Each structure stands twice: as C-alpha cells, then as structure tokens.
Amino acid sequence: MDRYMPITGIDCTIASLVIDTEAPLDVLHDTAAYRIRTATQLLESFAFGEGVYSELARVLVTSLRDGCDLLDVVGRRLQEQVSAQQSQSRQAPAAS
C-alpha cells in the first residue's frame, strides 16, 4: 500500500487531499468518525420533514447512528491502547 492515498470523493488528475496510511490508528479513526457524524447530523435534519425523502433519511440515519455507536466503542478502545503504550514507554528504563 502506498503511504499517501488520495481521497476517493475527489476525481482529479493530481490529488490535493490525501490520507496518510501510516498515521496512528486513533487519528485515522477520529477523522473518519467525525466525517460520519457530520453526515449523520445532516441526514437527521432531513428526517424531520414529511414525505418519501424524510422516510429515506430516517432509514439511513438509523444505520449511520449504529455505525457511529460502533465507532465510538472502537475509538475508546484505541485510546485505551494508546494511553497504555504511552504509559509503558514512560516507565521503560533508559538504556545505558
């Protein structure tokens, strides 16, 4: 896998927005979760109306909310791992 991966939502010859595939997992997770929560909130605003589109928005919001809940659990576990690794590295004796 290349280190820098272009964002797929932008179709251009030279990518100006890329994902650093070697970034820490907690950073990648936080960025993805933020984008998904933003889309969920937008759909929630459409779901308050009446009609076919609001029904579709409600169905999509339910799936996105479930995904956000799952991402929250993954995020908490990633943060626990990062904190544990940082604690271990601080407690490791210095090499002589």
DRENDO-1510 file (C-alpha; in Angstrom, 1 decimal, always signed):
<recs>
REC; n; res; u; v; w
REC; 1; MET; +0.0; +0.0; +0.0 .
REC; 2; ASP; +1.3; +3.5; -0.8 .
REC; 3; ARG; +1.8; +5.7; +2.1 .
REC; 4; TYR; -0.4; +8.5; +0.7 .
REC; 5; MET; -3.8; +7.5; -0.6 .
REC; 6; PRO; -6.0; +10.1; -2.5 .
REC; 7; ILE; -9.4; +10.7; -1.1 .
REC; 8; THR; -11.8; +8.9; -3.4 .
REC; 9; GLY; -14.6; +11.5; -3.4 .
REC; 10; ILE; -12.4; +13.9; -5.4 .
REC; 11; ASP; -11.8; +13.0; -9.1 .
REC; 12; CYS; -8.9; +14.9; -10.4 .
REC; 13; THR; -5.5; +14.1; -12.0 .
REC; 14; ILE; -3.4; +15.4; -9.2 .
REC; 15; ALA; -4.7; +14.6; -5.7 .
REC; 16; SER; -4.6; +17.5; -3.3 .
REC; 17; LEU; -6.3; +15.7; -0.4 .
REC; 18; VAL; -4.7; +12.5; +0.7 .
REC; 19; ILE; -4.8; +10.1; +3.6 .
REC; 20; ASP; -1.6; +9.2; +5.3 .
REC; 21; THR; -1.9; +5.5; +5.6 .
REC; 22; GLU; +0.8; +5.3; +8.2 .
REC; 23; ALA; -0.9; +7.8; +10.5 .
REC; 24; PRO; -1.7; +6.5; +14.0 .
REC; 25; LEU; -4.9; +4.4; +14.1 .
REC; 26; ASP; -6.5; +6.6; +16.7 .
REC; 27; VAL; -6.0; +9.7; +14.5 .
REC; 28; LEU; -7.5; +7.9; +11.4 .
REC; 29; HIS; -10.4; +6.7; +13.5 .
REC; 30; ASP; -11.2; +10.2; +14.9 .
REC; 31; THR; -11.1; +11.7; +11.4 .
REC; 32; ALA; -13.4; +9.1; +10.0 .
REC; 33; ALA; -15.8; +9.2; +12.9 .
REC; 34; TYR; -16.1; +13.0; +12.7 .
REC; 35; ARG; -17.0; +12.8; +9.0 .
REC; 36; ILE; -19.6; +10.1; +9.5 .
REC; 37; ARG; -21.1; +12.0; +12.5 .
REC; 38; THR; -21.4; +15.1; +10.3 .
REC; 39; ALA; -23.2; +13.2; +7.5 .
REC; 40; THR; -25.5; +11.7; +10.2 .
REC; 41; GLN; -26.4; +15.1; +11.6 .
REC; 42; LEU; -27.2; +16.4; +8.1 .
REC; 43; LEU; -29.5; +13.4; +7.4 .
REC; 44; GLU; -31.2; +13.9; +10.8 .
REC; 45; SER; -32.1; +17.4; +9.8 .
REC; 46; PHE; -33.8; +16.0; +6.6 .
REC; 47; ALA; -35.6; +13.3; +8.6 .
REC; 48; PHE; -37.8; +15.7; +10.5 .
REC; 49; GLY; -39.9; +16.5; +7.4 .
REC; 50; GLU; -42.7; +14.6; +5.7 .
REC; 51; GLY; -42.6; +12.5; +2.6 .
REC; 52; VAL; -40.5; +9.9; +0.8 .
REC; 53; TYR; -37.2; +11.7; +1.3 .
REC; 54; SER; -37.7; +12.1; +5.0 .
REC; 55; GLU; -38.5; +8.4; +5.3 .
REC; 56; LEU; -35.4; +7.5; +3.4 .
REC; 57; ALA; -33.4; +9.9; +5.6 .
REC; 58; ARG; -34.8; +8.1; +8.7 .
REC; 59; VAL; -33.7; +4.7; +7.5 .
REC; 60; LEU; -30.2; +6.0; +6.6 .
REC; 61; VAL; -29.9; +7.8; +9.9 .
REC; 62; THR; -30.6; +4.6; +11.9 .
REC; 63; SER; -27.8; +2.8; +10.1 .
REC; 64; LEU; -25.4; +5.7; +10.5 .
REC; 65; ARG; -26.2; +6.1; +14.2 .
REC; 66; ASP; -25.5; +2.4; +14.7 .
REC; 67; GLY; -22.2; +2.8; +12.9 .
REC; 68; CYS; -21.3; +5.8; +15.0 .
REC; 69; ASP; -22.0; +3.9; +18.2 .
REC; 70; LEU; -19.7; +1.1; +17.0 .
REC; 71; LEU; -17.0; +3.6; +16.0 .
REC; 72; ASP; -17.3; +5.2; +19.5 .
REC; 73; VAL; -16.5; +1.8; +21.1 .
REC; 74; VAL; -13.6; +1.2; +18.7 .
REC; 75; GLY; -12.3; +4.8; +19.4 .
REC; 76; ARG; -12.5; +4.2; +23.2 .
REC; 77; ARG; -10.5; +1.0; +22.9 .
REC; 78; LEU; -7.9; +2.6; +20.6 .
REC; 79; GLN; -7.5; +5.5; +23.1 .
REC; 80; GLU; -7.0; +3.0; +25.9 .
REC; 81; GLN; -4.3; +1.2; +23.9 .
REC; 82; VAL; -2.6; +4.5; +23.0 .
REC; 83; SER; -2.6; +5.5; +26.7 .
REC; 84; ALA; -1.3; +2.2; +27.8 .
REC; 85; GLN; +1.5; +2.3; +25.3 .
REC; 86; GLN; +2.4; +5.9; +26.3 .
REC; 87; SER; +2.5; +4.8; +30.0 .
REC; 88; GLN; +4.7; +1.8; +29.2 .
REC; 89; SER; +7.1; +4.0; +27.2 .
REC; 90; ARG; +7.4; +6.5; +30.1 .
REC; 91; GLN; +8.0; +3.7; +32.6 .
REC; 92; ALA; +10.6; +1.8; +30.5 .
REC; 93; PRO; +14.1; +2.1; +31.9 .
REC; 94; ALA; +16.5; +4.1; +29.9 .
REC; 95; ALA; +19.2; +2.1; +28.1 .
REC; 96; SER; +22.6; +2.6; +29.5 .
</recs>
